């Protein structure tokens, strides 16, 4: 759904996921404009212009991936945002971002980690990690994972950091 940033304050979220995804695409062009010097002389100058397109994705909506399939391959900026970080003016501070280039594909998913008790008994709780990444045109995968509280770790360290949390070292 296309939305202005200000609309997010009144957003009716479909569920309890604490995050949402924003895609921003920019169009740039040059335009020749006529200007006037202080002495009244007119002249022309090329000016860079741009337009921003924003799509907010509620990841609580069933089949959001299917609905936004084409967008996940559209170059731009993907922002993973926390609902709790929306301020009174409707501005949100992203917790993770990726730049998607031509021939790349973005993804955002959830991974459940069971935080265990130190004595090895039943898990204290399950916690959700949120991953934001892309598959590059060379076939490599690049991603970051956001832990509860906002800690961001690279894909390669996700399981090790979860293990350190399990053991009470972090």
N, C-alpha and C positions, 0 to 999 in steps of 0.2 A: 504494500500500500504506500503510495506517495504521501508524504506528510511534511509539514513544516516542523521545525524543531519545537516551536511553541506549542504545537498540538500534543506533544508527548505528555505534558502535565495532565491532560484530561483523558489520556489513553485508557481504554477498557481492555486490559490484558486478559487473554484467554485462560491463563493458569498461573501457577506459582513459580515458574522458573525465574530466578533472580536476574537474568540477563536477557538482552535482546540484541539484535543485529541491525546495523545501519550500513547501507551501501550508498556511497557518494560517487557520482560520475560528473565530470566536468567537460564542458565544451569550450574551446578557446578559438578565437578568430581575431583578425585584425580589421579595423575599420578606419577609413579615411574620414577625418572630421575637419570642419572649417573652424578656425579659431581667429581671435582678433588680438593684435598687439595693443599696448596702451596708447599708441599714437593713432589707432584706428585702422591700421593696415591689416588686411585679412590674409591668412595663409592656411595651408592644409598640412595636416600631420597624421601619420598612422598611429592609431591607439589600440593597444591590446585590450580586448574585452573577454569576458567569460560568463558562463551561466552554470549554475550548480543544480543537479538533480539529486534528490534525496529519497531513498526508499527505506522505510522502517519495517523490519521483519519481526513479528511476534513468534518466537520459537515454541510457544505453547500451542499454536495452531496445528492441528493434525495435518500432515502432508505439506508442511511449509516448504520442505526441500523440493517437492514436486512442483508446487505452485511457483517457486522462484528459480526453477532449474536454469533458465536462460540467464538470469541475473548473476548466477554463480560463475558464469563464464564471461561476464561483462567487465572490461577493464575499469578500474576505479579504486576507491579506498573502501575497505570493509572495516567497520569498527564494532568491537564487542563492547557493549555498554551495560552498566549495572543500573537496574531500576532505582535502587536506593540513592544513586548519585545524581538524580535529576533535581536541579535546584528550582527555586520559586519562579524563575524566569523561563523555565523550560529547557535550559541548557544542561546537557549531560556531559560528564567527563568520561571518555572512553577508558577501558581498562586494558585493551589490547587492540592492535591495528595491523593490517597487512595492505600492501599495495598489490593489486592484481593487474598484471600486464596481459597483452595479447597472448592467446594460446595457453593461458593458465586457467586453473579451475580452483575456486575457493571452496572451503568446507568449514563447517562449525559443528561440533558435536559435544556430547556429554560422556564422561567416563565416571563410573561409580567406583569409589575406593572405600573399602571397609577399614576403619581405624580400629585396631585391636587393643585389648587390654594388655598391659605389660606382663601379666601373669599367664597369658596365653588363653584365657577363657574367652567367652563369646565376645564378638565385636562390640565396642562402645556405641558406635553409630556408623552409618554409611554416609559418605559425603560425596557431593558431585563436583567434578572438575569440568571446566569448560575449555574446549580446544578451539582455536582459530588458526587456520593455516591455508596452504595452497599446494596444489600439485603443479610444479613448474613445467614449462614446455620441454624440458629435458627429461621429465619423468620423476624427478626428485620430489620429495615431500618436505615442506618446511612448515613447522607449527610451533605455537606456544600454548601453554596450558595455564589456566587461572585457577588457583586454589581458593577456598573460602577465605575471606579476609583480604583478598586482592593480590596475593603473592603470585607472580608470573614466572614460569620456568620453561625452558626449552623442551621440546618433544623428547630429546634424548635423555633428559634428567627426570622426567615425570615420575616414573616408577621408583627411582631411587629416593627422590624427595618424599614421596608418599610413604616409603618404607621408614625413612628417618622420622617422619611424623608419627608413624605407628609405634616406633620404639621410644618416642618421647624425647628425641634429641633436638627437635626444632620446636 
